[in-house]
Amino acid sequence: MTHSILDAAYWSNRYLQQQTGWDIGYSSTPLQQFMNSITDKNISILIPGCGNAYEAEYLLNEQFTHITLLDISPILTADLNKKFTQQTIKIITADFFEHEEQYDLILEQTFFCALHPSQRESYIKKMHQLLKPGARLAGVLFNKSFEHGPPFGGSKEEYELLFSRYFSIKKMEPCYNSIQPRSGTELFFILEK
């Protein structure tokens, strides 16, 4: 599947058809534990390819105040605007590669693996651009291969080679706290600009 096919219509159709196998119904344990370690609740946080934004719900419950959600699917962001009517959360319907703001932290959860591998270099450059100096990109990546995607997998060695061109790798290790169906197949990482 080419990356040109993975457009807004493709993802909107996946949501409409409820073909969302990546959706576990809550924020994943590795990300929850990481979010629990953040003491400054006023940092600016971006969640690209946010899906149903369970991470944003978790952050709101933990009193974080500056959260931006970004997704290419207008079907999804319309639902998010209904879901988060009472909260001060910024919801943007756009292509990630065209986004222009800067953040203290970007959370990665099933967005990287949804992009075609030919877009990985562009993803890394864009993440670097969207982060303020010294800011972090953190989250979970698949440490396995898939026959057809999305999702598209990879390996720790591949990711280290890709990310080290633009970031200081603070952590990239197997998740010890993945949900059971993903146990042994995820890496948790923290990168610094």
TAPEGI-V918847 format. One record per residue. N is the residue number from 1. RES is the residue in one letter. BURIAL is I if it has 9 or more other C-alpha atoms within 8 Angstrom, else O. D_FIRST is the distance of its C-alpha to the first C-alpha in Angstrom with 2 decimals. Layout:
((N | RES | BURIAL | D_FIRST) (N | RES | BURIAL | D_FIRST))
//
This chain:
((1 | M | O | 0.00) (2 | T | O | 3.79) (3 | H | I | 6.66) (4 | S | O | 8.44) (5 | I | O | 6.94) (6 | L | I | 8.06) (7 | D | I | 11.54) (8 | A | I | 14.88) (9 | A | O | 14.55) (10 | Y | I | 11.49) (11 | W | I | 13.53) (12 | S | I | 16.76) (13 | N | O | 15.71) (14 | R | I | 14.88) (15 | Y | I | 18.41) (16 | L | O | 20.04) (17 | Q | O | 18.86) (18 | Q | O | 19.84) (19 | Q | O | 16.60) (20 | T | O | 17.44) (21 | G | O | 17.75) (22 | W | O | 17.97) (23 | D | O | 21.06) (24 | I | O | 24.20) (25 | G | O | 26.65) (26 | Y | O | 28.30) (27 | S | I | 27.98) (28 | S | I | 27.20) (29 | T | I | 30.28) (30 | P | I | 29.36) (31 | L | I | 28.87) (32 | Q | I | 32.01) (33 | Q | O | 34.03) (34 | F | O | 32.89) (35 | M | O | 33.66) (36 | N | O | 37.04) (37 | S | O | 37.88) (38 | I | O | 37.68) (39 | T | O | 41.19) (40 | D | O | 40.79) (41 | K | O | 39.68) (42 | N | O | 39.66) (43 | I | I | 36.86) (44 | S | I | 34.02) (45 | I | I | 30.80) (46 | L | I | 27.28) (47 | I | I | 24.63) (48 | P | I | 21.30) (49 | G | I | 18.51) (50 | C | I | 21.59) (51 | G | O | 20.54) (52 | N | O | 23.84) (53 | A | I | 25.64) (54 | Y | I | 27.63) (55 | E | I | 28.25) (56 | A | I | 29.91) (57 | E | O | 32.10) (58 | Y | I | 33.14) (59 | L | I | 33.95) (60 | L | I | 35.99) (61 | N | O | 37.92) (62 | E | O | 38.67) (63 | Q | O | 40.07) (64 | F | I | 37.54) (65 | T | I | 38.13) (66 | H | I | 35.50) (67 | I | I | 31.99) (68 | T | I | 29.18) (69 | L | I | 26.04) (70 | L | I | 23.02) (71 | D | I | 20.04) (72 | I | I | 17.89) (73 | S | I | 18.47) (74 | P | I | 21.88) (75 | I | I | 22.17) (76 | L | I | 22.12) (77 | T | I | 24.43) (78 | A | O | 26.81) (79 | D | O | 27.19) (80 | L | I | 27.76) (81 | N | I | 30.43) (82 | K | O | 32.21) (83 | K | O | 31.88) (84 | F | I | 33.31) (85 | T | O | 36.02) (86 | Q | O | 38.83) (87 | Q | O | 37.23) (88 | T | O | 37.04) (89 | I | I | 33.34) (90 | K | O | 31.36) (91 | I | I | 28.20) (92 | I | I | 25.99) (93 | T | I | 23.24) (94 | A | I | 21.35) (95 | D | O | 18.50) (96 | F | I | 19.25) (97 | F | O | 19.15) (98 | E | O | 21.94) (99 | H | O | 24.17) (100 | E | O | 27.50) (101 | E | O | 29.79) (102 | Q | O | 30.87) (103 | Y | I | 31.31) (104 | D | I | 33.26) (105 | L | I | 30.53) (106 | I | I | 26.81) (107 | L | I | 25.55) (108 | E | I | 22.15) (109 | Q | I | 21.04) (110 | T | I | 17.40) (111 | F | I | 16.31) (112 | F | I | 15.40) (113 | C | I | 13.22) (114 | A | I | 11.33) (115 | L | I | 10.39) (116 | H | I | 7.77) (117 | P | O | 10.23) (118 | S | O | 10.76) (119 | Q | I | 12.47) (120 | R | I | 14.82) (121 | E | O | 17.67) (122 | S | O | 17.65) (123 | Y | I | 17.68) (124 | I | I | 20.66) (125 | K | I | 22.50) (126 | K | I | 22.16) (127 | M | I | 23.41) (128 | H | I | 26.26) (129 | Q | O | 27.12) (130 | L | I | 27.18) (131 | L | I | 29.57) (132 | K | I | 33.29) (133 | P | O | 35.06) (134 | G | O | 35.45) (135 | A | I | 33.00) (136 | R | I | 30.57) (137 | L | I | 26.95) (138 | A | I | 26.97) (139 | G | I | 24.93) (140 | V | I | 22.90) (141 | L | I | 19.97) (142 | F | I | 18.59) (143 | N | I | 20.40) (144 | K | I | 18.34) (145 | S | I | 15.20) (146 | F | O | 12.70) (147 | E | O | 11.26) (148 | H | O | 7.97) (149 | G | I | 7.18) (150 | P | O | 8.31) (151 | P | I | 10.93) (152 | F | I | 10.47) (153 | G | I | 13.93) (154 | G | I | 16.32) (155 | S | I | 20.04) (156 | K | I | 23.18) (157 | E | O | 23.82) (158 | E | O | 20.49) (159 | Y | I | 21.04) (160 | E | I | 24.69) (161 | L | O | 23.97) (162 | L | I | 21.55) (163 | F | I | 23.72) (164 | S | I | 27.09) (165 | R | O | 26.71) (166 | Y | I | 27.21) (167 | F | I | 28.65) (168 | S | I | 31.41) (169 | I | I | 30.04) (170 | K | O | 32.59) (171 | K | O | 30.97) (172 | M | I | 28.01) (173 | E | O | 28.94) (174 | P | I | 28.00) (175 | C | I | 28.50) (176 | Y | O | 31.69) (177 | N | O | 31.36) (178 | S | I | 27.87) (179 | I | O | 27.80) (180 | Q | O | 28.43) (181 | P | O | 25.00) (182 | R | O | 23.57) (183 | S | I | 26.70) (184 | G | I | 26.28) (185 | T | I | 22.59) (186 | E | I | 23.01) (187 | L | I | 24.48) (188 | F | I | 26.57) (189 | F | I | 26.89) (190 | I | I | 29.11) (191 | L | I | 28.72) (192 | E | I | 31.33) (193 | K | I | 31.21))
//
